[in-house]
Amino acid sequence: MKAIILAGGRGERMGKKTLNTPKPMLKIGGLPVLEHQINLLKRYGLKEVIILTHYLSEVIEKYFKDGRDWGMKISYFKEKEPLGTTGGIKEIANKLKDDFLVIYGDKMLDIDLTRVIAFHKNKKSACTLVSHPTSHLEDSDLVEIDKDQKIIAFHPKPHPSNQYFRNLVNAAIYIMSPKILRHIKRGVKADFGKDIFPKIVRKEKMYGYLTAEYIKDIGTSARLIQVQKDYQKGKISRLNRENKRRAIFFDRDGTISQASYEIFRPGSFKLFPWSAAAIKKINESEFLAIVITNQPAVAKGFRSIDDIAAIQCKMETILGEKGAKLDGIYFCPHHPDKGYKGENQKYKIKCSCRKPKIGLVKKAKRDFNIDLKHSYFIGDSFRDILCGRNAGMTTIGVKTGRGCQDGDAKPDYLFDNLSQAVNFVTSFKKAIAIK
Ligand SMILES: [Zn+2]
């Protein structure tokens, strides 16, 4: 598979830093961002790279030459005038006979590319967008996916204030079939995210590949400094999915939100006042933040799967407004006891995902490559505590909601609320670092 790196940007927002250096040549840990990208491509077996340049093209070409020093085949296409993210690719369409990978040259990333490529192939996708939740929801263009991860809509900013969205953004790493190029007009300045994808989402099979790996742009001086810090700490490579990660799992109703266990409408869903700050604290650590929730009201016929999705959107939007994000949200719609009026037969089953069973934890483990032994489960019910214990985690009870008074299971630790529980876990994160 060929890779295309979009490295033509001027980097106006970087001030003097980009006067003599194009943005992709700014250094992280002594190496240009572009070189980190090329090293990543090589590591995952991609051998051929086309770099699209414009601003200070000669600096890039002089540095990488034909790529031989990196064991890669590198060529260049210099755009005479900048044509957004699409124009240069259209110009080299004759070199793109098979599916290809696109990376924006100002992205610092360390992701398992083998897995992204396999996902693209398995889905028979025409265009796969690497996507992730963001901590700045309101100024992001959002992607909407269905349960098979097929992209069904784009929601560019600004978002209407009376609507809730799932927190998912396009990370600007794509795998594309050449047939996508027929939607691009030659010589017209355009952007994939804003101009092309929203128009073709109903015409082409597009999928979102979800990840919690490190992908950040260096578009402003503040972001560049943050990425440099993360690099020094080793965080960027540590978050690659090939490495096991630790997670803080938590329950929803009674743990992060008020304990109305039969919420019918998103309107009545309310987070505890401390929940967003606590989840943000998890985001700033290297723990994943994952919700595991039983929603038997679906089986009981009180609400639909769409209601659950709507509440999830509200939860993610409120958290996003406060700079907090959830890496994963998993729910069980089932309930085992049959024979009630109005119940939804399809979900009245003995499933393997209703807590204290660990089906959903196991799914999260597979999705994110989680080290359960060094992970935590926080909840207000004996079901949470048993689920965490059954999965081999350390368990933490909270006194909100059911307050762990609804059964005999004793948690390893008990705190007043989620905030205290998260403070406890994140302050010990260094003491139990994993290899
Ligand atoms: Zn279930």
Residues whose N, C-alpha, C, O or C-beta is under 5 A from the ligand:
A	BS01	ZN	C332 P333 H334 C351 S352 C353 R354
